[in-house]
Every structure is written in structure tokens, then in C-alpha cells.
Amino acid sequence: MSSAQPPTTPFPLFDEWLAEARSAEASDRPFSATAMTLSTVAQVRDQWRPRSRMVLLKDWDERGFVFFTHVDSDKGRELATCPQASLVFHWPELERQIRVEGVAAPVTREEVEAYHATRPRGSQLGAWASRQSRPIADRTELEAAVARVEERFADAEVPAPPHWGGFRVAPERIEFWQGRRSRLHDRLVYRLDASGWTQELLAP
């Protein structure tokens, strides 16, 4: 982070950092700049427990950060029960990370169908075949499900399955972390309240 006055909202800085991360993808150690850790909470035997996994950022604006998934997957069901979620982008090549905390809500069906149409056909078929997060006997069961879907849509476009959707995490807190020498890192946090975004620096 430079010593210049940071923007009044977090989104210009997010755009800048993501663009720089994408530029770094062409290095000798490629990575996905849009990969992010999604954390949810799940109720397991009367206890609330955190759960995390990697997903891909597919869209973003001031309304929030969008990813797509099977809505009956573990993460889909967890967000339906408790919409509080957090995201982490980690770009070690740049010594940067961004933490997002907010509330997730389903995107519109129009957004789901528009994104689904851009996916490779294999991914479209997989969305129909996989009962995400549900037990399967073995790999053969999954491959047989894919074969049935391929036959079903052999001569047709593959529509978005009714069980496939997306979520937008509307941010309430966004923290930008820049690594520095001697672990004296820069931490800039934005918080959203009734009057808009506020910002402050945190000790490392």
C-alpha cells in the first residue's frame, strides 16, 4: 500500500489489486487470481462449526462478490441456514491478501443462466450429473451419471440446471493486507455502517 490517501470506498483498491494479481498470473508460477477461500458456518450436532473451501470469483461490483455452485451442496445449504460468510483472496507472489466479511444472498435466475451459458460444455454437463457434496459409491457412479446427461443433451444446448445457482456476498468489512519486512505489515480495513464506508489502519 502506498502512503497516498486511500480511496473512500474499498472497491477501487480491490479492482487495482485484482488487476495486479491477474497480471502476475503470467509469471513462471501461474495461479488463479480469482481463487478465494469461502468460509461458512454449519450446525453439527448442536454446535456451530466453521467450514472453508476454495471457489472462484465470477463477478463483482459494489453490491458484492459472486460465485456459483450447486445450491444443495454443503455450502449452499449452509448459506441458506446462516447467510454470514467470509472470503479470503491470497496472492503470495505479491505478499497480499484481502479479507471480506458479509452476508450472502442468491443471485437472480437471469444471472445464473447468463453465466451458465459461458461455461464449457463439459462443465455444464457436470453440473447436471453431480449431486454435489452427496455420497457416491465410486467414480463409476459419477461417470455413469455424466454419460446419461450426455445422452440426454446429445443434440441440444445444455440449460442451467434448476439446482445450480449463485450467491453474492454483500461486504460489510473488507481488509487489505500488504506484507512488509520484519512482519510489520500494512493492514487497512473498511467497515460499512449506516452512514457509509469508514476506514482505519490496524497494527500488524
Residue frames as qw, qx, qy, qz and C-alpha x, y, z in Angstrom:
[[0.000, 0.889, 0.459, 0.000, 0.00, 0.00, 0.00],
 [0.402, 0.453, -0.038, 0.795, 1.31, 3.42, -0.85],
 [0.224, -0.306, -0.471, 0.797, 1.38, 6.37, 1.51],
 [0.176, -0.205, -0.328, -0.905, -1.19, 8.16, -0.64],
 [0.487, 0.016, 0.435, -0.757, -4.65, 8.72, 0.78],
 [0.176, 0.138, 0.962, 0.156, -6.64, 5.51, 0.20],
 [0.252, -0.312, -0.528, -0.749, -9.96, 5.70, -1.67],
 [0.419, -0.227, 0.345, -0.808, -13.10, 6.43, 0.33],
 [0.916, -0.012, 0.143, -0.375, -14.61, 3.04, -0.53],
 [0.608, -0.394, 0.666, 0.178, -12.78, -0.30, -0.83],
 [0.811, 0.441, 0.382, -0.035, -13.79, -1.09, -4.40],
 [0.447, 0.850, -0.277, -0.006, -11.20, 0.95, -6.37],
 [0.208, -0.648, 0.729, -0.076, -8.43, -0.62, -4.30],
 [0.763, 0.030, 0.636, -0.107, -9.92, -4.10, -4.81],
 [0.733, 0.670, 0.102, -0.061, -10.03, -3.52, -8.57],
 [0.192, 0.849, -0.490, 0.035, -6.40, -2.35, -8.55],
 [0.418, -0.468, 0.771, -0.105, -5.12, -5.30, -6.51],
 [0.813, 0.230, 0.524, -0.108, -7.07, -7.88, -8.52],
 [0.617, 0.778, -0.103, -0.048, -5.76, -6.41, -11.79],
 [0.029, 0.757, -0.648, 0.076, -2.19, -6.63, -10.48],
 [0.629, -0.209, 0.734, -0.145, -2.77, -10.22, -9.33],
 [0.817, 0.483, 0.298, -0.107, -4.09, -11.12, -12.75],
 [0.403, 0.834, -0.377, -0.010, -1.01, -9.61, -14.36],
 [0.265, -0.584, 0.757, -0.122, 1.13, -11.81, -12.12],
 [0.887, 0.101, 0.393, -0.220, -0.64, -14.92, -13.43],
 [0.746, 0.641, -0.179, 0.010, 1.69, -14.84, -16.46],
 [0.184, -0.757, 0.620, -0.092, 4.74, -15.47, -14.26],
 [0.381, 0.322, -0.866, -0.043, 6.69, -18.73, -14.04],
 [0.028, -0.158, -0.914, 0.373, 4.44, -19.82, -11.19],
 [0.318, -0.301, -0.407, -0.801, 0.91, -19.36, -12.52],
 [0.014, 0.276, 0.816, -0.508, -2.03, -19.22, -10.14],
 [0.051, -0.646, -0.642, -0.410, -5.67, -18.23, -10.29],
 [0.077, 0.181, -0.241, 0.950, -6.04, -14.64, -9.16],
 [0.535, -0.303, -0.156, -0.773, -9.80, -15.11, -8.74],
 [0.642, -0.203, -0.733, 0.099, -9.49, -18.11, -6.40],
 [0.252, -0.520, 0.319, -0.751, -10.86, -17.31, -2.96],
 [0.203, -0.111, -0.916, 0.328, -11.50, -19.17, 0.26],
 [0.491, -0.437, -0.248, -0.712, -15.18, -19.20, 1.16],
 [0.145, -0.004, -0.853, 0.501, -15.99, -19.81, 4.83],
 [0.551, -0.430, -0.348, -0.625, -19.45, -20.62, 6.10],
 [0.265, -0.270, 0.749, -0.544, -20.82, -21.92, 9.39],
 [0.606, -0.105, -0.696, -0.371, -22.62, -25.23, 9.77],
 [0.616, -0.417, 0.383, -0.547, -24.67, -26.61, 12.62],
 [0.633, 0.187, -0.751, -0.017, -23.29, -30.04, 13.52],
 [0.597, -0.342, -0.689, 0.227, -24.77, -31.88, 16.49],
 [0.326, -0.885, -0.331, 0.033, -25.99, -28.65, 18.10],
 [0.478, -0.575, 0.141, 0.648, -22.66, -26.91, 17.59],
 [0.472, 0.876, 0.010, -0.102, -21.83, -24.18, 15.07],
 [0.715, -0.309, 0.396, 0.486, -18.63, -25.01, 13.21],
 [0.235, 0.757, -0.292, -0.536, -16.72, -23.10, 10.51],
 [0.799, 0.193, 0.517, 0.241, -16.19, -24.71, 7.13],
 [0.086, 0.773, -0.308, -0.548, -13.93, -23.45, 4.35],
 [0.746, 0.240, 0.544, 0.300, -13.26, -24.33, 0.72],
 [0.166, -0.334, 0.365, 0.853, -11.89, -22.70, -2.44],
 [0.481, 0.686, 0.544, -0.043, -14.26, -21.21, -5.02],
 [0.419, 0.144, 0.326, 0.835, -13.79, -18.85, -7.96],
 [0.123, 0.597, 0.227, -0.759, -14.88, -15.24, -8.09],
 [0.412, 0.396, 0.701, 0.426, -17.04, -14.83, -11.21],
 [0.068, 0.732, 0.301, 0.607, -18.37, -11.28, -10.88],
 [0.407, -0.480, -0.432, 0.646, -18.08, -8.32, -8.52],
 [0.065, 0.632, 0.170, 0.753, -19.23, -4.75, -8.11],
 [0.109, -0.361, 0.433, -0.819, -20.28, -2.55, -5.21],
 [0.795, -0.272, -0.096, -0.533, -23.15, -4.93, -4.47],
 [0.749, -0.434, 0.488, -0.109, -20.74, -7.75, -3.68],
 [0.026, 0.497, -0.834, -0.239, -18.71, -10.74, -4.80],
 [0.852, 0.167, 0.020, -0.496, -20.33, -13.54, -6.83],
 [0.052, -0.313, 0.937, 0.144, -19.62, -17.26, -7.10],
 [0.760, 0.060, -0.284, -0.581, -21.69, -20.13, -8.50],
 [0.091, -0.238, 0.940, -0.226, -22.44, -23.57, -7.09],
 [0.417, -0.330, -0.813, -0.235, -24.94, -26.38, -6.67],
 [0.340, -0.536, 0.131, -0.761, -27.47, -24.81, -4.29],
 [0.889, -0.375, -0.068, -0.253, -27.96, -28.15, -2.48],
 [0.653, 0.320, -0.519, 0.449, -24.22, -28.53, -1.84],
 [0.554, -0.438, -0.496, 0.506, -22.90, -28.20, 1.68],
 [0.219, -0.126, -0.076, 0.965, -22.05, -24.54, 1.18],
 [0.250, -0.333, -0.454, -0.787, -25.40, -23.83, -0.48],
 [0.579, -0.550, -0.590, -0.120, -27.36, -25.37, 2.38],
 [0.513, -0.349, -0.382, 0.685, -25.16, -23.72, 5.00],
 [0.075, 0.031, 0.079, 0.994, -25.68, -20.28, 3.48],
 [0.399, -0.452, -0.544, -0.583, -29.43, -20.91, 3.31],
 [0.621, -0.550, -0.532, 0.170, -29.38, -21.58, 7.06],
 [0.407, -0.765, -0.053, 0.497, -26.90, -18.87, 8.06],
 [0.582, 0.768, 0.140, 0.229, -26.01, -16.31, 5.37],
 [0.259, -0.897, 0.326, 0.147, -22.99, -14.91, 7.19],
 [0.916, 0.264, 0.085, 0.291, -19.90, -15.62, 5.09],
 [0.237, -0.832, 0.329, 0.380, -16.28, -14.61, 4.69],
 [0.819, 0.546, 0.003, 0.176, -13.92, -14.65, 1.70],
 [0.451, -0.713, 0.354, 0.405, -10.13, -14.54, 1.55],
 [0.719, 0.675, -0.111, 0.121, -8.05, -13.76, -1.53],
 [0.629, -0.632, 0.334, 0.305, -4.39, -14.70, -1.06],
 [0.679, 0.711, -0.114, 0.145, -1.71, -13.68, -3.54],
 [0.761, -0.531, 0.120, 0.353, 1.61, -14.80, -2.04],
 [0.657, 0.312, 0.211, 0.653, 3.60, -13.68, -5.08],
 [0.068, 0.710, 0.098, 0.694, 2.53, -10.12, -4.25],
 [0.286, -0.094, -0.669, 0.679, 2.56, -10.60, -0.46],
 [0.342, -0.114, 0.019, -0.932, -1.08, -9.57, -0.36],
 [0.088, -0.357, -0.930, -0.007, -4.39, -10.79, 0.89],
 [0.338, -0.236, -0.065, -0.909, -7.90, -9.38, 1.06],
 [0.035, -0.257, -0.915, 0.309, -10.45, -10.49, 3.66],
 [0.358, -0.249, -0.299, -0.849, -14.16, -9.91, 3.05],
 [0.020, 0.254, 0.878, -0.405, -16.92, -10.41, 5.62],
 [0.363, 0.046, -0.137, -0.921, -20.59, -10.01, 4.79],
 [0.615, 0.207, 0.608, -0.458, -23.95, -11.57, 4.07],
 [0.065, -0.085, 0.835, 0.539, -24.62, -13.93, 1.16],
 [0.588, 0.410, 0.384, -0.582, -27.83, -13.95, -0.87],
 [0.643, 0.269, 0.659, 0.282, -28.81, -15.85, -4.04],
 [0.006, 0.287, -0.373, -0.882, -28.25, -14.09, -7.34],
 [0.654, 0.361, 0.118, -0.654, -31.11, -13.84, -9.83],
 [0.809, 0.188, 0.553, 0.064, -32.01, -16.69, -12.17],
 [0.548, 0.836, -0.008, 0.019, -31.13, -14.42, -15.09],
 [0.071, -0.823, 0.563, -0.012, -27.58, -14.06, -13.73],
 [0.681, -0.223, 0.697, -0.007, -27.31, -17.82, -13.27],
 [0.780, 0.475, 0.406, 0.041, -28.41, -18.56, -16.82],
 [0.359, 0.913, -0.197, 0.003, -26.19, -15.86, -18.32],
 [0.230, -0.694, 0.682, 0.005, -23.09, -17.22, -16.58],
 [0.769, -0.003, 0.638, -0.040, -24.01, -20.87, -17.26],
 [0.721, 0.675, 0.148, -0.040, -24.08, -20.08, -20.98],
 [0.217, 0.864, -0.453, 0.031, -20.40, -19.06, -20.85],
 [0.613, -0.468, 0.634, -0.052, -19.20, -22.31, -19.26],
 [0.176, 0.333, -0.858, -0.350, -17.52, -25.10, -21.25],
 [0.751, -0.085, -0.397, -0.521, -19.97, -27.82, -22.27],
 [0.606, 0.011, -0.757, 0.245, -18.23, -30.35, -20.04],
 [0.049, 0.012, -0.567, 0.822, -18.77, -28.14, -17.01],
 [0.552, -0.053, -0.074, -0.829, -22.41, -27.62, -17.99],
 [0.768, -0.052, -0.591, -0.241, -22.95, -31.39, -18.19],
 [0.434, 0.048, -0.735, 0.519, -21.13, -31.92, -14.89],
 [0.240, -0.123, 0.338, -0.902, -23.50, -29.51, -13.16],
 [0.767, -0.071, -0.227, -0.596, -26.39, -31.78, -14.16],
 [0.778, 0.079, -0.623, 0.013, -24.62, -35.03, -13.31],
 [0.391, 0.128, -0.671, 0.616, -23.11, -34.25, -9.92],
 [0.530, -0.743, -0.354, -0.203, -25.16, -34.23, -6.72],
 [0.325, 0.595, -0.427, 0.599, -22.54, -32.04, -5.13],
 [0.207, -0.466, 0.604, -0.613, -21.48, -32.96, -1.58],
 [0.883, -0.129, 0.139, -0.429, -23.64, -36.12, -1.56],
 [0.519, -0.388, 0.755, 0.101, -22.01, -39.55, -1.08],
 [0.746, 0.436, -0.348, -0.362, -21.30, -41.74, -4.10],
 [0.970, -0.171, 0.170, 0.020, -20.29, -45.39, -4.21],
 [0.664, -0.229, 0.398, 0.590, -17.32, -44.88, -6.53],
 [0.007, -0.450, 0.350, 0.822, -16.07, -43.00, -9.58],
 [0.069, 0.181, 0.878, 0.437, -18.05, -45.32, -11.87],
 [0.045, 0.690, 0.683, -0.234, -21.32, -44.00, -10.46],
 [0.006, 0.735, 0.002, -0.678, -20.33, -40.43, -11.32],
 [0.058, -0.286, 0.677, 0.676, -19.14, -41.34, -14.81],
 [0.094, 0.394, 0.894, 0.191, -22.41, -43.20, -15.46],
 [0.058, 0.779, 0.450, -0.434, -24.36, -40.09, -14.40],
 [0.012, -0.600, 0.322, 0.732, -22.32, -37.98, -16.83],
 [0.101, 0.001, 0.860, 0.500, -22.98, -40.46, -19.63],
 [0.110, 0.614, 0.779, -0.073, -26.73, -40.28, -19.04],
 [0.042, 0.807, 0.154, -0.569, -26.64, -36.48, -19.16],
 [0.093, -0.402, 0.592, 0.692, -24.54, -36.52, -22.34],
 [0.113, 0.278, 0.896, 0.328, -27.14, -38.75, -23.96],
 [0.067, 0.733, 0.596, -0.320, -29.99, -36.55, -22.75],
 [0.105, 0.881, -0.005, -0.462, -28.50, -33.40, -24.27],
 [0.667, -0.030, 0.546, 0.506, -26.73, -35.04, -27.20],
 [0.320, 0.449, 0.507, 0.663, -28.36, -32.82, -29.82],
 [0.183, -0.892, -0.336, -0.242, -29.23, -29.79, -27.71],
 [0.120, 0.617, -0.380, 0.678, -27.75, -26.95, -25.75],
 [0.514, -0.272, -0.725, 0.369, -27.31, -27.64, -22.06],
 [0.250, -0.790, -0.154, -0.539, -29.56, -25.38, -19.96],
 [0.025, -0.445, 0.622, -0.644, -28.72, -24.31, -16.43],
 [0.416, -0.280, -0.863, 0.063, -29.95, -26.99, -14.01],
 [0.405, -0.749, -0.257, -0.458, -32.65, -25.88, -11.57],
 [0.779, -0.575, -0.147, 0.203, -30.40, -26.91, -8.68],
 [0.648, 0.042, 0.024, 0.760, -27.46, -24.79, -9.86],
 [0.041, -0.956, -0.257, -0.138, -27.22, -21.17, -8.80],
 [0.494, 0.375, -0.254, 0.742, -25.02, -18.49, -7.35],
 [0.442, -0.762, -0.374, 0.289, -24.50, -16.30, -4.31],
 [0.272, 0.712, -0.091, 0.641, -23.45, -12.70, -3.90],
 [0.579, -0.439, -0.435, 0.531, -21.59, -11.84, -0.70],
 [0.016, 0.899, 0.131, 0.418, -22.51, -8.26, 0.16],
 [0.585, 0.122, -0.461, 0.656, -19.50, -6.89, 2.06],
 [0.416, -0.877, -0.209, -0.116, -19.71, -5.28, 5.48],
 [0.456, -0.780, 0.364, 0.226, -15.99, -5.39, 6.24],
 [0.838, 0.492, -0.074, 0.225, -13.03, -5.57, 3.84],
 [0.505, -0.765, 0.300, 0.262, -9.42, -5.72, 4.98],
 [0.690, 0.668, -0.237, 0.146, -6.40, -5.19, 2.73],
 [0.737, -0.582, 0.274, 0.206, -3.15, -6.77, 3.94],
 [0.593, 0.736, -0.294, 0.142, 0.23, -5.96, 2.43],
 [0.891, -0.282, -0.095, 0.342, 3.29, -7.86, 3.62],
 [0.118, 0.925, -0.282, 0.227, 6.28, -5.85, 4.82],
 [0.530, 0.369, -0.647, 0.406, 9.75, -6.54, 6.23],
 [0.074, 0.162, -0.729, 0.661, 10.09, -7.76, 9.83],
 [0.161, -0.479, -0.863, -0.023, 6.39, -8.69, 9.74],
 [0.028, 0.442, 0.293, -0.847, 5.46, -5.02, 10.12],
 [0.210, 0.381, 0.773, 0.462, 2.64, -5.49, 7.63],
 [0.232, -0.007, -0.051, -0.971, 0.20, -2.86, 6.38],
 [0.001, -0.431, -0.902, 0.030, -3.44, -3.51, 7.29],
 [0.221, 0.020, -0.059, -0.973, -6.19, -1.22, 6.02],
 [0.061, 0.374, 0.921, -0.093, -9.75, -2.10, 6.99],
 [0.285, -0.170, -0.248, -0.910, -13.00, -0.69, 5.63],
 [0.065, 0.326, 0.878, -0.344, -16.27, -1.06, 7.55],
 [0.177, -0.380, -0.508, -0.752, -19.77, -0.32, 6.30],
 [0.010, -0.372, -0.708, 0.600, -22.28, 1.35, 8.60],
 [0.246, 0.752, 0.592, -0.154, -25.46, 3.37, 8.18],
 [0.075, 0.899, -0.058, -0.429, -23.52, 6.43, 7.00],
 [0.663, 0.687, -0.293, -0.052, -21.33, 4.59, 4.51],
 [0.888, 0.100, -0.274, 0.354, -17.77, 3.22, 4.50],
 [0.316, -0.903, 0.287, -0.049, -15.24, 4.13, 7.15],
 [0.825, 0.352, -0.349, 0.270, -11.57, 3.14, 7.20],
 [0.449, -0.820, 0.343, -0.087, -8.75, 2.70, 9.68],
 [0.501, 0.512, -0.684, 0.137, -5.28, 1.19, 9.91],
 [0.889, -0.439, -0.006, -0.130, -4.64, -1.82, 12.14],
 [0.246, -0.704, 0.666, 0.017, -1.43, -2.87, 13.84],
 [0.630, 0.330, -0.666, -0.226, 0.13, -5.95, 12.28]]
